[in-house]
Amino acid sequence: MRVVFDTNVMVSGMLWKGAKSPLFVLVEKGAIELCTTPGILEEIRRVLRYPKIAKQLRVAGITIEEVMEYLLQYASVFEDSDIVETIPNDPSDTMFLNCAVVSGARWVVSGDKHLLSIRLYRDIHITTPAQFLRRF
């Protein structure tokens, strides 16, 4: 099953324990296929430089490059596209729906209220990490 995680879900799931980290257990076991694009990967790299997150990386003793290598080890990378109309309230979230459309993913896992308010787009379910884990 192909799934797209938004940036927050990916970063939180890799660096902090909690509701999101079991998602990466599923990815590592091959139970779900994590789908991403170069644009999403660049967004993750940018977010990993935020002071709070950079501090967490230092505490954990890992580098941005190690995080990116981990993602590339488990994620399938698809072409960036502009298939989906821009999400009016938060245009930057459009990249996750585009990734889902291009990859054939049926799930976008997010904590973003703008994405979550859509709930369903072209047979793509948009849900929180906790809701996804309950359904899965």
ZINORPE-V928558 format. One record per helix or strand of 3 or more residues. SS is the DSSP state (helix for helix, strand for strand). FROM is the first residue (numbers start at 1). TO is the last residue. If there is no record, write none. Layout:
BEGIN
ss/from/to
SS/FROM/TO
SS/FROM/TO
END
This chain:
BEGIN
ss/from/to
strand/2/5
helix/7/15
helix/21/29
strand/33/37
helix/38/47
helix/51/60
helix/64/74
strand/75/78
helix/91/103
strand/107/109
helix/113/118
strand/124/127
helix/129/135
END
